[in-house]
Amino acid sequence: MKNNDFIQMVSEDIKRCDMVLESDTNASLLLNELFGKYSKVSNNFPVIEMNPLLFKAHPNVPKDNLQKIQGFLKAYLLNNCEDYRFSDTKSTEINVTTNIINSNENNVKIESFTEVRNKVEHMACLPDAEIEEILSKITELENIINSNERKNKKWSMATEIIKWIADKGVDVGIALLPLVLKIGQAQ
């Protein structure tokens, strides 16, 4: 516990802050004095910017800082001028452990052309004309895959079909895209 003289000094400085804050007096002198007097006394002293250029640009900064110091002094006095701590040791070490596991599995079952045709023929949500169009695209894709062209030529031949699939619904895309992957497997 601090001695009574120190506690009395803190009480008087609080009153001096009141007087300066209530008047038009320049707060810089008292601010400098209190900063020098108390900034090293407590670990709880507020962070105060003491830049003279900041004071010139923003004339209210010294009074704002003086209010911070006054608030600190009042709390310090209420605690009998002792630092309030949760423990005697001050720890600045921070341990953060983050484990991030990202797993992505994509399994695509490549079906035969016959299986995909059957699937499309049984899509109840499609009109007959659209089913016929899809079946014709499946036949085109089958002809491209079974051709004797190189893979990159097959891919370029299938480009229009791939664009067409992209414009169709999800059900059509799910049914036909595995067939497109057969281009990569073709010899």
C-alpha positions in Angstrom: 0.0 0.0 0.0 1.3 3.5 -0.9 1.9 6.0 1.9 -0.6 8.7 2.8 1.5 11.5 1.3 1.3 9.8 -2.1 -2.4 9.2 -1.8 -2.9 12.9 -0.9 -0.8 14.0 -3.9 -3.0 11.9 -6.2 -6.2 13.5 -4.7 -4.8 17.0 -5.2 -3.8 16.2 -8.8 -7.4 15.0 -9.5 -8.7 18.4 -8.2 -6.1 20.2 -10.4 -7.4 18.3 -13.4 -11.0 19.4 -12.5 -9.9 23.1 -12.4 -8.1 23.0 -15.8 -10.8 21.0 -17.5 -13.5 23.4 -16.3 -11.6 26.5 -17.4 -10.1 27.8 -20.7 -6.6 27.2 -19.4 -4.2 25.4 -21.6 -4.1 21.8 -20.5 -0.7 21.0 -22.0 1.4 22.1 -18.9 -0.6 20.0 -16.4 -0.8 17.1 -18.9 3.0 17.1 -19.3 3.5 17.3 -15.5 1.1 14.4 -14.7 2.4 12.3 -17.6 5.9 12.6 -16.2 4.7 12.0 -12.6 2.5 9.0 -13.1 3.3 7.3 -16.4 5.9 5.0 -14.8 4.1 4.5 -11.5 1.4 2.1 -12.7 1.1 -0.6 -15.4 -2.5 0.6 -15.9 -1.6 4.1 -16.9 -3.5 5.0 -20.1 -1.8 5.3 -23.4 -1.3 9.0 -24.1 0.0 10.5 -27.4 2.3 13.4 -26.4 3.1 14.7 -29.9 3.2 18.5 -30.0 2.3 18.5 -33.7 -0.9 16.6 -32.8 -1.7 19.2 -30.1 -1.4 22.0 -32.7 -3.5 20.3 -35.3 -6.2 19.2 -32.8 -6.4 21.7 -29.9 -8.8 19.4 -27.9 -6.3 16.6 -27.6 -4.5 17.9 -24.5 -7.8 18.2 -22.6 -8.9 14.8 -23.9 -5.7 13.3 -22.7 -5.9 15.1 -19.3 -9.4 13.6 -18.9 -7.9 10.1 -19.5 -5.3 10.7 -16.9 -7.8 12.1 -14.4 -10.0 9.0 -14.9 -6.9 6.8 -14.3 -6.1 8.8 -11.1 -9.6 8.4 -9.8 -9.5 4.7 -10.3 -6.0 4.5 -9.0 -7.1 6.4 -5.8 -10.1 4.1 -5.3 -7.7 1.1 -5.4 -5.5 2.8 -2.7 -2.9 3.7 -5.4 -2.1 0.0 -6.1 -2.2 -1.7 -9.5 -5.1 -4.0 -9.8 -4.0 -7.4 -11.3 -5.6 -10.8 -11.5 -2.3 -12.4 -10.7 1.2 -11.4 -9.6 2.7 -12.5 -12.9 2.1 -10.6 -16.0 2.0 -12.8 -19.1 2.5 -11.4 -22.5 2.7 -14.8 -24.2 -0.1 -15.8 -26.4 -0.4 -19.4 -27.7 -2.7 -20.0 -30.6 -3.1 -23.5 -32.1 -5.1 -23.9 -35.2 -5.7 -27.2 -36.9 -7.4 -26.9 -40.3 -8.1 -30.0 -42.2 -9.7 -29.6 -45.6 -10.7 -32.7 -47.4 -12.4 -32.7 -50.8 -13.3 -35.9 -52.6 -15.0 -36.0 -55.9 -16.1 -39.3 -57.2 -17.6 -39.4 -60.6 -19.1 -42.6 -61.9 -18.6 -42.7 -65.6 -21.6 -44.5 -67.0 -22.1 -46.1 -70.4 -23.9 -44.2 -73.2 -26.8 -46.7 -72.9 -27.2 -46.0 -69.2 -27.2 -42.2 -69.7 -29.7 -42.6 -72.6 -32.0 -44.6 -70.3 -31.7 -42.0 -67.6 -32.6 -39.2 -70.0 -35.6 -41.0 -71.4 -37.0 -41.4 -67.9 -36.7 -37.8 -66.9 -40.3 -36.9 -66.4 -39.7 -33.2 -66.1 -38.6 -32.8 -69.7 -40.8 -32.5 -72.8 -40.4 -35.0 -75.5 -38.7 -32.5 -77.9 -36.0 -31.7 -75.3 -35.4 -35.4 -74.6 -34.8 -36.0 -78.3 -32.4 -33.1 -78.4 -30.5 -34.4 -75.4 -30.4 -37.9 -77.0 -29.0 -36.4 -80.2 -26.2 -34.6 -78.2 -25.4 -37.9 -76.5 -25.0 -39.6 -80.0 -22.8 -36.7 -81.2 -20.6 -37.0 -78.1 -20.4 -40.8 -78.6 -19.3 -40.3 -82.2 -16.6 -37.8 -81.1 -15.3 -40.1 -78.4 -15.2 -43.2 -80.7 -13.5 -41.2 -83.5 -9.9 -41.8 -84.4 -9.0 -38.1 -83.7 -6.4 -37.0 -81.1 -7.6 -36.1 -77.7 -7.1 -32.3 -78.1 -9.0 -32.5 -81.4 -11.8 -34.4 -79.7 -11.9 -31.7 -76.9 -12.2 -29.0 -79.5 -15.0 -30.9 -81.3 -16.9 -31.3 -78.0 -16.7 -27.6 -77.1 -20.1 -26.7 -78.5 -21.7 -29.7 -76.7 -20.1 -28.6 -73.5 -21.4 -25.1 -73.9 -24.8 -26.6 -74.7 -24.7 -28.7 -71.5 -23.8 -25.6 -69.5 -27.0 -23.9 -70.7 -29.2 -26.9 -69.6 -30.4 -27.7 -66.1 -28.5 -29.5 -63.4 -30.2 -32.9 -64.1 -29.0 -32.8 -67.7 -25.5 -31.7 -66.7 -25.2 -34.4 -64.1 -26.2 -37.0 -66.6 -24.0 -35.8 -69.5 -20.8 -34.5 -68.0 -19.5 -37.9 -67.0 -19.7 -38.8 -70.7 -17.6 -35.7 -71.5 -15.0 -37.0 -69.2 -14.7 -40.1 -71.4 -12.8 -37.9 -73.9 -9.9 -37.8 -71.5 -10.0 -41.6 -71.3 -10.2 -42.2 -75.0 -7.3 -43.6 -76.8 
